[in-house]
């Protein structure tokens, strides 16, 4: 629910920032927060918003990859997603065949 509240808040801020007269320009704008930031905060702070956007994008990608890895691990542990070539072990140490 908290994510929904944050989404509604930022959509409200975007709508107010553009104004109802210019809201039609929003879908065509490649960087709406950059466009809104220049008149309100100036060029320097807008660069910080751009950097924060890139960091958030990278963090989202890492979170998605982490979730996928955890799902595959859990499925492999329960035996639902079992790849025999990857699960093969050799020797008394039970390590994969070509591991150091």
C-alpha positions in Angstrom: 0.0 0.0 0.0 2.9 2.4 0.7 4.2 2.0 -2.8 0.7 3.0 -4.1 0.7 6.1 -1.9 4.1 7.1 -3.2 3.0 6.5 -6.8 -0.1 8.7 -6.4 1.9 11.4 -4.7 4.5 11.6 -7.5 1.8 11.5 -10.1 0.1 14.4 -8.3 3.4 16.3 -8.2 4.0 15.7 -11.9 0.5 16.9 -12.8 0.8 20.0 -10.7 4.4 20.7 -12.0 3.3 20.6 -15.6 0.0 22.3 -15.0 -3.3 21.3 -16.5 -2.8 23.5 -19.6 0.5 21.6 -20.5 -0.4 18.1 -19.4 -0.6 17.0 -23.0 3.1 17.5 -23.4 3.9 15.0 -20.6 3.8 11.7 -22.7 6.1 13.2 -25.4 8.7 14.4 -22.9 11.7 12.0 -22.5 12.7 13.4 -19.1 9.7 14.9 -17.4 11.4 15.4 -14.0 14.3 17.2 -15.7 11.9 19.5 -17.5 10.0 20.3 -14.3 13.2 20.7 -12.2 14.8 23.4 -14.3 12.3 26.2 -13.6 11.8 25.2 -10.0 15.3 24.2 -8.8 17.8 25.4 -11.5 20.3 23.4 -13.5 22.5 22.2 -10.6 19.8 20.5 -8.6 18.3 19.0 -11.8 21.6 17.2 -12.4 21.2 15.6 -9.0 17.7 14.5 -9.9 19.1 12.9 -13.1 21.8 11.1 -11.1 19.2 9.8 -8.6 17.1 8.5 -11.4 20.0 6.5 -12.9 20.9 5.1 -9.4 17.2 4.1 -8.9 17.2 2.4 -12.3 20.3 0.4 -11.5 19.0 -0.5 -8.1 15.7 -1.7 -9.6 17.6 -3.9 -12.0 19.7 -5.4 -9.3 16.7 -6.1 -7.2 15.0 -7.8 -10.0 18.0 -10.0 -10.7 18.3 -10.8 -7.0 14.7 -11.9 -6.9 15.1 -14.1 -9.9 18.2 -15.7 -8.4 16.4 -16.4 -5.2 13.4 -17.9 -7.0 15.7 -20.2 -9.0 17.6 -21.2 -5.9 14.3 -22.0 -4.0 12.9 -23.9 -7.0 16.1 -25.9 -7.3 16.2 -26.6 -3.6 12.7 -28.1 -3.7 13.4 -30.1 -6.9 10.9 -28.2 -9.1 13.5 -26.7 -11.4 16.2 -29.4 -11.5 18.9 -29.2 -14.1 20.9 -32.5 -14.0 23.9 -31.1 -15.8 24.2 -28.3 -13.2 23.5 -30.5 -10.2 26.2 -33.2 -11.0 28.8 -33.6 -8.3 32.0 -35.5 -8.4 34.5 -36.9 -5.9 34.4 -37.2 -2.1 34.2 -33.4 -1.7 31.0 -33.3 -3.7 32.1 -30.4 -5.8 31.2 -29.7 -9.4 33.5 -31.5 -11.9 35.7 -28.6 -13.0 35.8 -26.4 -9.9 39.1 -25.4 -8.3 
